[in-house]
Amino acid sequence: MKQLTSNQTILENLEKKGITEPTSVQKQVIPEIKLNKNILFQSETGTGKTFAYLIPLLENISLTENKVQVVISAPTHELASQIKAEVQAICDVKVALLIGGAPIKRQQELLKEKPLVVIGGPARLLELINLKKLKVDKAKSIVLDEVDRLLSPELRDETTDLVA
């Protein structure tokens, strides 16, 4: 992994998880994201897709800027929770999980703690943006994880509004 990230904290935490060699998708995707390219990629389950985008995006976060820098939208609560756990497993940035079905007041309180990464469903993210509780205008990156599902008829409108 040393050839793909110079962030010592991320490297050490990946090693603790037993991840020392990049997967094929990581070798292809991480350099492209580091070049600030917009990319679309797919890979089978278990090939390291989440770390393929998390590693370069988390490496690029400025700890001195107390604002949302990365927005990740996922189609299910389970996936959003898994992504949050992966973020927390490899770095120490503040992250907020913003999903429907959970109390919105509690999530608004989380946002007062100035997370640098927010993860959630498109509907809840959009709701908090519209309430002016979530400010994403300074975000450096947005990730649509499982974009095919995010663009399904039931999530399409919220997803397109989120990225507009």
C-alpha positions as CSV (number, residue, x, y, z in Angstrom):
1,M,0.0,0.0,0.0
2,K,3.0,2.3,0.4
3,Q,3.1,3.0,-3.3
4,L,-0.5,4.3,-3.1
5,T,-0.5,6.4,0.1
6,S,2.1,8.3,2.1
7,N,-0.2,8.9,5.0
8,Q,1.4,7.0,7.9
9,T,-1.7,6.8,10.0
10,I,-3.7,5.3,7.1
11,L,-0.8,2.9,6.3
12,E,-0.5,1.7,9.9
13,N,-4.3,1.2,10.2
14,L,-4.5,-0.7,7.0
15,E,-1.7,-3.0,8.1
16,K,-3.6,-3.6,11.4
17,K,-6.5,-4.8,9.2
18,G,-4.1,-7.1,7.3
19,I,-4.1,-5.0,4.2
20,T,-0.6,-4.6,2.9
21,E,-0.9,-5.0,-0.9
22,P,-3.3,-3.0,-3.1
23,T,-5.9,-4.9,-5.1
24,S,-6.2,-4.5,-8.8
25,V,-9.1,-1.9,-8.5
26,Q,-7.1,0.1,-5.9
27,K,-4.0,0.2,-8.2
28,Q,-6.2,1.6,-11.0
29,V,-8.5,4.0,-9.0
30,I,-6.3,5.6,-6.3
31,P,-3.9,7.3,-8.7
32,E,-6.8,8.7,-10.8
33,I,-8.5,10.1,-7.7
34,K,-5.2,11.6,-6.6
35,L,-5.2,13.5,-9.9
36,N,-8.6,14.9,-9.0
37,K,-10.3,13.1,-11.9
38,N,-14.0,12.4,-11.9
39,I,-14.2,8.6,-12.2
40,L,-16.8,5.9,-12.5
41,F,-15.7,2.4,-11.7
42,Q,-17.1,-1.0,-10.8
43,S,-15.7,-4.1,-9.3
44,E,-16.9,-7.3,-7.7
45,T,-17.8,-7.4,-4.0
46,G,-14.7,-7.9,-1.8
47,T,-12.2,-6.4,-4.2
48,G,-11.5,-3.3,-2.1
49,K,-13.7,-0.7,-3.9
50,T,-14.4,1.2,-0.7
51,F,-10.8,1.7,0.2
52,A,-10.0,2.5,-3.5
53,Y,-11.9,5.8,-3.0
54,L,-11.5,6.3,0.7
55,I,-7.7,6.2,0.8
56,P,-7.0,9.1,-1.5
57,L,-10.0,11.1,-0.4
58,L,-9.1,10.8,3.3
59,E,-5.4,11.5,2.6
60,N,-6.5,14.8,1.0
61,I,-8.5,16.0,4.0
62,S,-7.2,19.1,5.7
63,L,-7.5,18.8,9.4
64,T,-7.3,22.6,9.8
65,E,-10.4,23.2,7.8
66,N,-13.5,22.6,10.0
67,K,-15.9,21.9,7.3
68,V,-17.4,19.0,5.4
69,Q,-14.8,18.0,2.8
70,V,-16.1,14.6,1.6
71,V,-19.7,13.6,1.0
72,I,-20.5,10.0,0.5
73,S,-24.0,8.9,-0.5
74,A,-25.1,5.2,-0.3
75,P,-28.4,3.6,-1.1
76,T,-28.8,1.6,2.1
77,H,-28.4,2.3,5.8
78,E,-26.2,-0.9,6.1
79,L,-23.8,0.3,3.4
80,A,-23.6,3.8,4.8
81,S,-22.8,2.3,8.2
82,Q,-20.1,0.0,6.8
83,I,-18.5,2.9,5.0
84,K,-18.4,4.9,8.2
85,A,-16.8,2.0,10.0
86,E,-14.1,1.8,7.3
87,V,-13.4,5.5,7.6
88,Q,-13.0,5.2,11.3
89,A,-10.9,2.1,11.0
90,I,-8.2,3.9,8.9
91,C,-8.1,7.5,10.1
92,D,-9.1,9.8,12.9
93,V,-11.3,12.4,11.1
94,K,-14.7,13.3,12.4
95,V,-17.4,11.5,10.5
96,A,-21.2,11.8,10.7
97,L,-23.6,9.1,9.6
98,L,-26.8,10.8,8.3
99,I,-29.5,8.3,7.5
100,G,-33.3,8.3,7.4
101,G,-35.1,6.4,10.1
102,A,-32.7,7.9,12.7
103,P,-33.7,11.0,14.7
104,I,-32.9,14.1,12.6
105,K,-32.4,16.2,15.8
106,R,-29.5,13.9,16.9
107,Q,-28.0,14.2,13.4
108,Q,-28.2,18.0,13.5
109,E,-26.3,17.8,16.8
110,L,-23.6,15.7,15.2
111,L,-23.2,18.3,12.5
112,K,-22.4,20.9,15.2
113,E,-19.3,18.9,15.9
114,K,-18.0,19.9,12.5
115,P,-17.5,16.5,10.8
116,L,-15.1,16.5,7.8
117,V,-16.8,13.5,6.2
118,V,-20.5,12.9,6.0
119,I,-22.1,9.6,4.9
120,G,-25.7,8.9,4.3
121,G,-28.6,8.3,2.1
122,P,-29.4,10.9,-0.6
123,A,-32.8,11.8,0.9
124,R,-31.4,12.6,4.4
125,L,-28.4,14.4,3.1
126,L,-30.6,16.5,0.9
127,E,-33.1,17.1,3.7
128,L,-30.3,18.4,6.0
129,I,-28.9,20.6,3.2
130,N,-32.3,22.1,2.6
131,L,-32.8,22.8,6.3
132,K,-29.4,24.6,6.1
133,K,-28.0,22.3,8.8
134,L,-25.5,20.6,6.4
135,K,-23.2,22.8,4.4
136,V,-21.5,21.0,1.5
137,D,-20.6,24.0,-0.7
138,K,-16.9,23.7,0.3
139,A,-16.8,19.9,-0.1
140,K,-13.8,18.7,-2.2
141,S,-15.4,15.4,-3.2
142,I,-18.7,13.6,-3.5
143,V,-19.0,9.8,-3.8
144,L,-22.0,8.0,-5.1
145,D,-21.4,4.4,-3.8
146,E,-23.4,1.9,-5.7
147,V,-24.5,4.6,-8.2
148,D,-26.7,2.1,-10.1
149,R,-28.9,1.7,-7.0
150,L,-28.8,5.5,-6.3
151,L,-30.1,6.1,-9.8
152,S,-33.0,3.6,-9.4
153,P,-36.4,5.1,-9.8
154,E,-37.0,5.3,-6.0
155,L,-33.7,7.3,-5.3
156,R,-33.1,9.0,-8.7
157,D,-34.6,12.4,-7.9
158,E,-32.9,12.8,-4.5
159,T,-29.5,11.7,-6.0
160,T,-29.7,14.0,-8.9
161,D,-30.8,16.9,-6.6
162,L,-27.9,16.1,-4.3
163,V,-25.2,16.4,-7.0
164,A,-26.8,19.4,-8.7
